[in-house]
Amino acid sequence: MKKSYLWAGAAVFALTGCVVAPADEMGEDEGVLQEAVLRIADANDIEHACEHVQNPAGGAYTNVTAVSSGTAPAVSEHVPYNITLPLSSGTYKGRVRFTAGATEEHGIYVDPSTTIVVRQGTTTVTAAWSTTLNSTNCPASQNQNVPTYGTSSALSKVVTYNFTSGVTYTIEFTSTQSTMLGLVEDLSEQ
């Protein structure tokens, strides 16, 4: 499967968590930009996620109700979830928790109208990458198993995060709909 990568200069290091040595410590390489690799989720990733959605284990989505307070329910990777969001101040908003099985970049797939905030404890985790792809990559009409939730592009938005193995993250979703489709994938496994 073809992977897409973004090659960038030192300016990206601050975004990816890498540290660049000060110019006086670079020696002969002073002024030379170092390169970093940042994984970009692409149409192949959406297609892979869509396969999980079109063929959920046991033939049905796993239902989960996100919470606005208290202990959030756990979600796992590779599992398409039918997520119910509680109404909060006129918006549908709730959180679930996810424990990473590997130190890798993970994609969270949702409808384009859904916003995502990820936290580790009280610290907001910065997204590594976010994109919305053409809805033909996983259209709701492609298979009767893929619900529309009021849109025609159930999984065309992916936001990626660099997760650490064994760490539990809180994923908060905000949507205009009370139910949504969600999926977490380890991008290195595709």
C-alpha positions in Angstrom: 0.0 0.0 0.0 1.4 3.4 -1.0 2.1 5.8 1.8 2.4 9.6 1.6 5.0 11.6 3.5 5.7 15.3 4.0 9.3 16.2 4.0 9.9 19.5 5.7 12.7 21.6 7.1 13.6 22.5 10.7 10.6 24.7 11.1 8.4 21.6 11.4 10.3 20.3 14.4 8.4 22.4 16.8 5.2 20.9 15.5 6.4 17.3 15.7 8.0 17.5 19.1 11.6 17.3 17.9 14.3 19.5 19.2 16.7 21.4 16.9 20.2 22.1 18.3 21.2 25.8 18.5 23.3 27.0 15.6 26.4 27.2 17.8 26.1 23.5 18.5 25.6 22.4 14.9 29.3 22.7 14.0 30.1 22.1 10.3 26.4 21.7 9.6 25.6 25.2 10.7 22.8 26.6 8.6 21.9 23.2 7.0 18.3 22.3 7.5 17.6 18.9 8.9 14.7 16.9 7.5 11.8 15.4 9.4 9.2 13.0 8.2 5.6 13.5 9.1 3.1 10.9 8.0 0.1 12.2 6.0 -3.1 10.1 6.1 -4.2 9.7 2.5 -7.0 8.1 0.4 -5.6 4.6 1.1 -5.9 5.2 4.8 -9.5 6.3 4.4 -10.2 3.2 2.3 -8.7 1.0 5.0 -10.8 2.6 7.7 -13.8 2.3 5.4 -13.2 -1.4 5.1 -13.6 -1.7 8.9 -16.8 0.4 8.7 -18.3 -1.6 5.9 -17.5 -4.9 7.5 -17.7 -4.5 11.3 -16.8 -7.5 13.5 -20.0 -9.4 14.1 -21.8 -7.5 11.4 -22.7 -4.5 13.6 -21.2 -1.3 15.0 -20.2 -1.2 18.6 -22.5 1.3 20.4 -20.9 3.6 22.9 -22.3 6.6 24.7 -19.8 9.4 25.2 -20.0 11.3 28.5 -19.7 15.0 29.5 -18.6 14.1 33.0 -17.4 11.1 35.0 -15.4 8.2 33.7 -15.4 8.1 29.9 -16.1 4.7 28.2 -13.1 3.0 26.5 -12.8 2.6 22.8 -10.3 0.4 20.8 -8.6 0.7 17.5 -10.0 -1.0 14.3 -13.5 -0.9 15.8 -16.2 1.3 14.2 -18.2 3.0 16.8 -21.8 4.3 16.7 -21.2 7.1 19.2 -24.0 8.9 21.0 -23.2 12.4 22.2 -25.0 14.1 25.1 -26.5 17.5 24.5 -24.4 20.2 26.2 -25.3 23.9 25.9 -27.1 23.5 22.6 -24.3 21.3 21.1 -23.7 17.6 21.0 -20.5 17.0 22.9 -18.9 14.0 24.7 -15.7 12.2 25.4 -14.4 8.6 25.3 -11.0 7.3 26.3 -8.4 5.4 24.2 -5.2 3.6 25.4 -2.6 3.4 22.7 -1.2 -0.1 22.0 1.9 1.3 20.3 4.0 4.4 20.1 2.8 5.5 16.6 0.8 8.0 14.8 -2.9 7.2 15.1 -5.7 8.5 13.0 -9.1 9.4 14.3 -11.7 9.1 11.6 -15.0 11.1 11.7 -17.5 13.0 9.6 -16.1 16.4 8.4 -18.5 18.4 10.6 -17.1 16.8 13.8 -14.4 18.5 15.8 -12.0 16.6 17.9 -10.0 17.5 21.0 -7.5 15.0 22.5 -6.1 15.3 26.0 -3.6 13.4 28.1 -4.8 14.2 31.6 -5.5 17.9 31.5 -3.0 18.7 28.7 -4.4 19.2 25.2 -2.5 17.0 22.6 -1.6 18.8 19.4 -2.7 17.1 16.2 0.1 16.0 13.9 -2.0 16.3 10.8 -5.6 16.9 9.7 -7.3 16.5 6.4 -10.7 16.1 4.8 -10.7 13.9 1.7 -13.3 13.6 -1.0 -16.4 11.9 0.3 -16.1 9.3 -2.5 -13.4 7.6 -0.4 -16.0 6.3 2.0 -19.4 7.5 1.0 -22.4 6.5 3.2 -24.2 5.3 0.1 -21.4 2.9 -0.9 -22.7 0.2 1.5 -25.9 -0.1 3.4 -23.8 -0.7 6.5 -22.4 2.8 6.5 -24.8 5.2 8.2 -25.2 8.8 6.9 -25.7 10.6 10.2 -27.1 13.4 8.1 -24.1 13.6 5.7 -22.8 11.8 2.7 -19.2 11.4 3.9 -19.2 9.3 7.1 -15.4 9.0 7.4 -13.8 11.5 5.1 -12.1 13.5 7.9 -9.0 12.2 9.6 -7.0 13.9 12.4 -3.7 12.2 13.4 -1.9 12.3 16.7 1.4 10.9 17.9 0.3 8.6 20.7 2.6 6.8 23.2 2.1 3.1 24.0 0.3 2.4 27.3 -0.9 6.0 27.7 -4.6 6.7 28.0 -6.0 9.7 26.1 -9.4 11.4 26.3 -11.0 12.1 22.9 -13.7 14.7 22.9 -16.1 15.0 20.0 -18.3 17.9 19.2 -21.0 17.6 16.5 -24.2 19.0 15.2 -25.7 15.5 15.3 -26.5 13.4 18.4 -24.9 10.3 16.9 -21.8 9.9 14.9 -19.5 7.3 13.4 -15.9 7.2 14.8 -12.9 5.0 14.3 -9.3 5.0 15.7 -6.5 3.4 13.7 -2.8 2.9 14.2 -1.4 4.3 10.9 1.6 2.0 11.0 -0.6 -1.1 10.7 -2.1 -0.2 7.4 
